[in-house]
Amino acid sequence: MQQPTSAAGAAGVVMHSRGYLGLLLFAALIGVPLSLAAFGFLVAVHELEHQVWHALPDALGYDALPAWWAIGTLGIAGLLVGLTVRHLPGHGGHVPALGLATGASPPSVVPGVVLAAGAGLVLGAVVGPEAPLIAIGGGLALLSVRRVSQLNRGETSVVIAAAGSAAAISAIFGNPLIAAVIFLEVMGLGRRQTMLVVLPCLVSSGVGALVFTGLGRWSGLEIGELAIPNLEAAQLKVADVLWALPIAVTVALGTWAVFVLGRRTAAWVEGRIVAATVGAGLVAGASAAVYALATDHSPAEVALSGQSALGTLASNPGAWSAGALVMLLLCKGIAYGVCLGAFRGGPVFPAIFLGAAAGVLAYSVLPGTALVPCLAVGMAAGVAVVGLPVTGALLVVLLLGDAATSQMPVVILAVVAATVVHGKLSPVTEP
């Protein structure tokens, strides 16, 4: 029998081989301990964040979080992150202004990633947990294969690292499918390589999601996953479709401008890491303070990743006036930009929140629009500019829940429009 020579045929041979089936089993097995490690990291961040932003102010006698609070916490975060980046291997992980990285991280960088990301996330840096979880999962997965000679090879190690990263982020987006899609989109693989990587990522993320769900129910601990609860379904109207393109383009331009600020901040931080990171933290904290003083809202709405405030923003948009939403977009956009360049974390969560805030603002000022379509368009456009158009579309559809079916046309329109805008602007500004 003649061996297949096409890429598809070669992929089929590999996928049905005993070695590849063993790799799938190994991906499932490592999904359990890596999910436990990721769960522990997220629980620690969630609990410490609660202590810093709720319990400690209450213990000090404050009825509401003072406007200056974020200046202090983010200044401390800048010092801790700067010292970690300067002195520990791996420089604390990937700079989020450069996008979401999924390359295999050596195990030696994991302590620095945990310290830098943990300090930033707890103390209010406007970044998400997805990038450090990818680095932690990939690093620990590579550590596990070092003792398995059959797996400790170049191409196999890359697949195992991707599967480990998928297990680590399997639950923070609310669905394990997102973990697999992210890797397919960011790694830019060919068709044959895609087929080889996607199954281990799916297996590992599925096992990871089971572990996250079981641990959460058994322990009662929370990890702060990205979610919008109880969003009511809404049918698209003509006005919603007509406004979708202008909203998406506006969100894309705003998110692009934030990343320009992030890349310039990253260039400024080089050579003066500790002092510049502290300075970036103080700028982000000052932005939160200005927002709190101008709107009488909590500075925590500008600080932090935005995942905890997303549900409130979507379910109770009337809590923000149009002026407060404008201030939220401006102040959080500045804080997001400087944190992208100076801190360590992921770019997705704040982009989702800012897109949602822009959608709520559009709903409040544009005639004939409904809340759900505006939210869908804003969030989809924001994530598309991060460089994840397919992930963004899928993520927004899953976040919308029962309301998603009728919103898919405007979600796709927003993703396409934002991707085109980003593609037109990025050659001029990106390295």
C-alpha positions, 0 to 999 in steps of 0.5 A: 500500500502506497504511503500518502504524500499530502500534508493531510495524509501525513497528518492522518498517519501521525494522528493514528499512530500509537505514539500520537495516541500516547501523547493524547493520553499524556495531555489528558493526564497532565491536565489534572495537575496543571489545572490544580496549579492554575486553580490555586494561582487564580484562587490566591489572586482572587482572595488577595484581591478581595483583601486589598480592595474590600477587606482592608479598606473596611478594616481601616474604617473606610465606608467606600474605597478612597480615590487615592487607594489605587495610587498606593496599590499600583505604586507598590505593584510597580516596585514589586513587578519591576524588581521581579522583571530585573532580577528573576529569569524570564523577566516576569513573562511576556510584555502584553503590549506585544500581544498574546504569546503562546510560545513554550516557556522554560520552567525556570521562568515560572517563579518570575511569572507567578510573582510578577503577574500575581503582584500586578493582578492583586494590586490593580494592574489593568491586565488579565490572567490569561498570559501568565496562565499560558506561561505557567501551564506551558512551563510546568508541562515542559518540566513534566516531559523532561523525565519522559524521554519519548516525549522530550523532543522538539516538536512533541515538547511544543505540543505538550507545552501548548496542551499544558497552557490550554489546561491552565486557561481552560476555565477563565473564559467560561468555556474550554473551547476558547483555550484551544481556539486561542492556540490555533489563532496565535500560533499561526500553524499550517493545516497539518500542524493544526491537526496535530496540536488541536486534539491535545489542546482540546483534551487537556482543556476539557480535563482542566475544565472538569477539574476547575468545575469540580474544585469550585463546587467542592471547595466553594472557592472562586477564581473570577472567571469572565462571565455575564450572568442573566443577559436577556435575549434581544432581537436585532433591529435595523438600527442595531445593524446600521450602527454596528459598523460605526461602533466597531470602527470606533472601538477598534480605533480606541483599542489601537490607540491604547496599544500604541501607548502600550508599545511606547511605554514598553520602549520607555521602560527598557533601561530603567525597569524598576523606576519606570514600572513604578512610574507607570503604576503611579500613572495608572493609579492616578487615572483611577483616582481622577475617575473616582473624583470626577464620577463618584464611582469606585477607583477599582472600576479603572484599576484591575482587569475589569472581569469582576465589573463586567457583569454589573456593567452589562446587567445594570448599565443605568448605574453609569451616566454617559459622562461617567462612561466617557471618563471610564473609557478615557481613564481606564484606556490610559491605565490599560495602555501604560500597564500593557507596556510596564506590567505582566499579564494578558491583554484580553480581559481589559479589552473585553471590558472597554469594548463593553463600556463603549457598547453601553455608551453607544446604547445610551446616546445613539438613537434606536439601539438596544443594549445587547447588540451594542455590547456584542459589537463593542466586545467583539471589536475590542478582542479583534484588535488584540489580534484574536478575531476568531477567539473574540467572535467565539468568546462574545457568543459564549458570553452572551449566552441565550442572547447570542443566536440573534446577535451573531451577524453583528458580532461577525460584522464587528470582528471583520470591521475591527480586523480591517481597521487594525490591519490598515493601521498596524503596519505603520505602528507595530514593529 
